[in-house]
Amino acid sequence: AADAGCVAISAKQKGGTTAVKNAIEKELSGLLERRQNRGMSGAKTQVMLCGIPNVGKSTFINKVAGRKTAKTEDRPGVTRSKQWVPIDRNLELLDTPGILWPKFDDQSVGMNLAYTGAVKDDILDVETLGCHLMAYLGEHYPDALKAAYKLSALPEREAEENDIAYGYRLLEAAGKKRGFLISGGEVDTERMAKILLDEFRSAKLGRFTLELP
């Protein structure tokens, strides 16, 4: 809730950055008032951005600043060092590299981070990752998969079939529909896995929830 100092925004949409500025001012209202009373109204406010890799921290800073000051790419690990970015006379934002906790107690947490691009793709096999994501979407969002890849029906999951086996069959079905064929008429499932991850991360497939409270 806004009372607790939280605000939901998209860094790519107009108005979001204004909402954040307003939230910062509201959170620091006591400090700003004390500064005003002491004749320090011109003092700078410094705010640090932190979060997991590849969630748009640098994109957000560029949007607030109204210019490209922070390097951005659609992959984790681009921001390598801390950087203060002046926004206006009274506000500076600190861009920081993304951080992850060192160990995941639950494998699904690591998978979810990998789906969203918070973990570098060269750490995990892309085809295996694509199989896991396909299996998840097939189980929880079958209609979105059918619409995205123009499938009249999804292959049914067989009893005791694990995520990799089921996801692989889904990759094959989608890749065949897209015409991703290699010699011998086999489906290029690695190419399909890369396309799946790209389309998932860019929201071309739709909006999905990977964790429920």
N, C-alpha and C positions, 0 to 999 in steps of 0.2 A: 504494500500500500504506500501511497505517496507520503503519508504521515511518518512512516518508518524510514524515510530517506531513500526509497526505491522508486525507480521510474523505468518503465519498459519502452524502449525506443528502437528504431532502425536507423543506423548511421547513414543509410543510403536515401532516407526519406526526409523531406523538408519538415522542419518543426521539431524534429527529435533533439537536435543539439540545443535548441532554445529551452526545451524542457529540462535538459540536464543542467544548463547554466542556472535556471531558476531553482532547481533542486539543490545545487551547490550553495547558492545564496541563502536558501531557506535553512539548510543544515548549519551554515556558518553565521547565521543571523546574529547570534550572541557575540561572536568574535568580531564581526564587522561593526556591531554597535559599540563595543568597547573601544575599538580602534577610532571610531568617529568621535567618541567622547574625549579621547586622548589626542585628537588632532592628527591621527595617523591614517586618515581616509585614503591616502594615496598608496598605502603599503600593498605589496603584491600578495595575492593568494596563490598558493602553489598546491596543485592537486595531482596525485599519482594515479595512473591507470594500471591495473594489474588484472590478469586473467589467464586462462589456458591459451595455448598457441592457436593462431589462425581464426580468432573470433571477430577480428575487425578493430582492434585497438588503434592501429595506425590509421586505418580508414576513418575512424571516428575523429581522431585528432585533426586529420586533414580537413574534414567537414567543418569542425568547429572553427579551425583557423581560417577557413575560406581559401586555402592555398595548399599546394602539395609540399609539405615540409617533411613528412615521414615516408620512407620507402615502403611500398606495399606490393605484394604479389599473392596469388591464390595458393599459397603453400605455407607451412609452418616454418619458423626459424629465420625469417627474413630480418626481423629486428634483432640485431646482435648486441646492442649496447643501449644504455639509458640515454635519453635526450630530452632536455627541457625545450618546450615549444611555447613561445609567447603568443597568447591569443589576443589580448588587448593590454592596455596600460596596467590593469590590475589583476590579470589572470595568466598563470603559466601552467601548462600541463606537462607531466612527465610521462613520456612513452617508455615502456619497459618491455623486454623480451618476455614471451609467454612462459608460464611455469606449469609444470605437472608434478604431482606427488610421485615419489620415487618408486613406489610399488603398488600394484593393484591387487587387492585381496580377492576381487571377483573378476574373472576373465572377461565377463560381459562389459565391464566398465572400460577396459582397454579397447575392446571391439567397437563400442559406441564412439569413443574418441577417435579411433581410426576411421570410422565411416565419415565423420564430419571433417576430417583433414587436420585434426589437432596433433596427430602422430605422423611422422614422415612416412611416405608410402614405401620408401626403400627398406624400412624396417620389417614390414610384413609383405608376404607374397600377395600381389594385387589380385590374382585369380582366386586364391583362397579367401581373401577378404570379400571379394565380390560374391562368392558362394554363400558366405555367412550372411551378407546383407540381403541377398536375394531370398534366402530362406526366411529371414525375419519379415521382409515385406510380404512374401507369399503367405505367411501365417497370419500377419496382422493387418496388412493393407492389400489384399488381393485385387480389389477393384482398381486401385491406382496402378498396379502393374499391368493389368489387362488393358487399361486405357492408354498407358504410356507406350506399350509395345504392340498394341493392336492385336491382342490375343483373345480369341473367343472364349477360351477357358484355360486355366492353368493346369499343368500336370498334377495329378493328385499325389499327395505325400503318402508313401507306402509305410506300413507298420515298421517300427524300429529303424526307419531311415534317418540317418544323422543329417545335420545342417549342411555339411559339405556335399553329400550325395544329392540331397534334394535341391540345394541351391545350384548345383552344377546343371541339373536337368532344366531348371528355370533359365539359367544363362543360355543354355542351348536353344531353348524355345524362343527367347527374345532375340538372340543373335541370328537365328535362322530367319525370323521375321524381318530383321533389319538387313538381311543379305550379307552377313559377315561370314563368308565361306572361304575355306582354304582348299588346297589340293585334296582330291578325293571326296569332295562334297562335305567335309567335316566343318563344323562351326568353329570359328575363331573365338573361343570362349575368353581368352585373355583380352582381346580387343573389346569384347562385349563387357567384361568386368570393368575395364577402364572407363568405358562410356557410361556404365551404370553409376560408378562413383562420381564422375563429373556431373551427371544429370541429377544425382541425389544432392550433391553439395550446392549446386546452383539453383535448387528448388524447382527444376524443370519437371520433376516427377510429382511435385506437390509438397505439402508440409506434413512432417511426421513427428511423432513423439517416440523417443527411444527409451525413455524411463518414465515410470509413473510414480507419484508420491505414495 
